[in-house]
């Protein structure tokens, strides 16, 4: 049966739980408009990806 023989220390417990914390996505600047965009995605504000327009975005 899987019963712990010794009490787990706080440091060991927190070290193990630290690997499960959420990480914020890395953001980069859009080359066209300068907005914050996730890498390898179309810019939601201008519709450009790698220097060319992929989708048309209506200016509201």
C-alpha positions as CSV (number, residue, x, y, z in Angstrom):
1,X,0.0,0.0,0.0
2,X,1.3,3.5,-0.8
3,X,1.6,5.0,2.6
4,X,4.2,7.7,3.3
5,X,6.8,6.6,5.8
6,X,7.9,10.1,6.6
7,X,6.3,13.5,6.5
8,X,7.0,15.5,3.4
9,X,8.9,18.7,4.0
10,X,7.4,22.1,3.0
11,X,10.2,22.7,0.6
12,X,9.8,19.4,-1.2
13,X,6.1,19.9,-1.4
14,X,6.3,23.4,-2.8
15,X,9.0,22.5,-5.3
16,X,6.8,19.8,-6.7
17,X,3.7,22.1,-6.8
18,X,5.7,24.9,-8.5
19,X,5.9,22.9,-11.7
20,X,2.1,23.0,-12.0
21,X,1.7,26.8,-11.8
22,X,0.3,28.6,-14.9
23,X,2.7,30.5,-17.1
24,X,1.8,33.8,-18.9
25,X,2.0,33.5,-22.6
26,X,5.0,35.2,-24.2
27,X,4.1,38.3,-26.2
28,X,5.9,40.0,-29.1
29,X,5.3,43.2,-31.0
30,X,3.5,43.2,-34.3
31,X,5.8,44.5,-37.0
32,X,3.0,46.3,-38.8
33,X,1.1,48.2,-36.0
34,X,3.2,47.5,-32.9
35,X,0.4,45.8,-30.9
36,X,1.2,43.0,-28.4
37,X,0.6,39.7,-30.2
38,X,1.3,36.0,-29.4
39,X,4.1,34.7,-31.6
40,X,3.2,32.8,-34.8
41,X,-0.4,34.2,-34.8
42,X,-2.2,36.8,-37.0
43,X,-2.4,40.2,-35.3
44,X,-6.0,40.7,-34.2
45,X,-5.8,44.5,-34.5
46,X,-4.4,44.9,-38.0
47,X,-4.8,41.4,-39.6
48,X,-1.1,41.1,-40.7
49,X,1.1,38.1,-40.4
50,X,4.8,38.0,-41.6
51,X,4.4,41.3,-43.4
52,X,1.3,40.5,-45.5
53,X,-2.4,40.9,-44.8
54,X,-4.0,37.6,-44.0
55,X,-7.5,38.8,-42.8
56,X,-9.3,42.0,-43.2
57,X,-10.1,43.9,-40.0
58,X,-12.9,46.5,-40.1
59,X,-11.9,49.8,-38.4
60,X,-14.6,50.5,-35.8
